[in-house]
Amino acid sequence: MKRILLLLISSFFTVALFAQKDSTVTKKDRKKDVLLQTSMGDITIRLSDSTPLHRDNFLKLVKVGFYDSLLFHRVIKDFMIQGGDPDSKNAKSGQQLGSGDLGYMIPSEFRPSLFHKRGVIAAARDNNPEKASSASQFYLTQGKAFTDAGLDSIEINRLQGRKIPAAYRDIYKTTGGTPQLDQNYTVFGEVVKGLEVIDKIAAVKTSKGSDRDRPIADVRIIKAKLIKRKKK
């Protein structure tokens, strides 16, 4: 009980601290990319204008330095790497993570044009009926390549019979991704540089204990910042 109380107090002060900072998102900000400088290399992300709620929320948190020093606390090879838990900044070795947040959610913004191909950024969430997103936790997809039979199985068993468009099937069979998450978690951008860093992080050794899937050796976001957008 004491540990839970301390975590709640920590989360409260985290929310209060960032609420005091300037988090205004400008038109210029929306034309910039986000650079994640991690302990295993740099990742550049381009946010989607089709998901303005998620875009502006992420930009706001980057501007106030929220993601600086947070961990990728959940890593699953051939699936994704997840970060954004505020409790991870000062987490001790072996501490179970994944429950930290900022006290609000973002309404889902599912778009047919945004799907879980390799290298997209999407919002994590708990099991709420509206499928609203976590305020701060996100994941970057690594995924894997699928066969037609594998995609057929996902349509039946994970997508309730919803068909994956032919063009997307081709990408899932070549580039790869995590099609089982489509239209269930909001995709709000993609990596434009640094896919190899996702692969490096996804390959690290992870815990099989109570802190399951947490890297044994911390993988940290050293700094997240806005940078001038370059053409792809």
VENZITA-V323839 format. One record per backbone hydrogen bond with DSSP energy under -1.0 kcal/mol. NH is the residue of the N-H (numbers start at 0). CO is the residue of the C=O. If there is no record, write none. Layout:
BEGIN
nh=NH co=CO
nh=NH co=CO
END
This chain:
BEGIN
nh=4 co=0
nh=5 co=1
nh=6 co=2
nh=7 co=3
nh=8 co=4
nh=9 co=5
nh=10 co=6
nh=11 co=7
nh=12 co=8
nh=13 co=9
nh=14 co=10
nh=15 co=11
nh=16 co=12
nh=17 co=13
nh=18 co=14
nh=19 co=15
nh=29 co=25
nh=30 co=27
nh=31 co=28
nh=32 co=226
nh=33 co=44
nh=34 co=224
nh=35 co=42
nh=36 co=222
nh=37 co=40
nh=38 co=219
nh=40 co=37
nh=42 co=35
nh=43 co=192
nh=44 co=33
nh=45 co=189
nh=47 co=187
nh=50 co=47
nh=54 co=50
nh=55 co=51
nh=56 co=52
nh=57 co=53
nh=58 co=54
nh=59 co=55
nh=60 co=56
nh=61 co=57
nh=62 co=58
nh=63 co=59
nh=64 co=61
nh=65 co=60
nh=68 co=220
nh=69 co=66
nh=71 co=218
nh=72 co=70
nh=73 co=81
nh=74 co=212
nh=75 co=79
nh=78 co=75
nh=79 co=75
nh=80 co=139
nh=81 co=73
nh=82 co=137
nh=87 co=84
nh=88 co=85
nh=94 co=91
nh=105 co=132
nh=113 co=110
nh=116 co=114
nh=117 co=175
nh=118 co=140
nh=119 co=116
nh=120 co=188
nh=121 co=138
nh=122 co=185
nh=123 co=136
nh=127 co=125
nh=130 co=127
nh=132 co=105
nh=133 co=123
nh=137 co=82
nh=138 co=121
nh=139 co=80
nh=140 co=119
nh=141 co=78
nh=143 co=176
nh=145 co=171
nh=150 co=146
nh=151 co=147
nh=152 co=148
nh=153 co=149
nh=154 co=150
nh=155 co=151
nh=156 co=152
nh=157 co=153
nh=158 co=153
nh=160 co=154
nh=161 co=158
nh=168 co=164
nh=169 co=165
nh=170 co=166
nh=171 co=167
nh=172 co=168
nh=175 co=170
nh=176 co=143
nh=177 co=115
nh=180 co=177
nh=181 co=178
nh=183 co=180
nh=184 co=180
nh=187 co=120
nh=189 co=45
nh=190 co=118
nh=191 co=43
nh=192 co=43
nh=196 co=193
nh=197 co=193
nh=198 co=194
nh=199 co=195
nh=200 co=196
nh=201 co=197
nh=203 co=200
nh=206 co=213
nh=212 co=206
nh=213 co=210
nh=215 co=204
nh=220 co=69
nh=221 co=36
nh=222 co=36
nh=224 co=34
nh=226 co=32
END
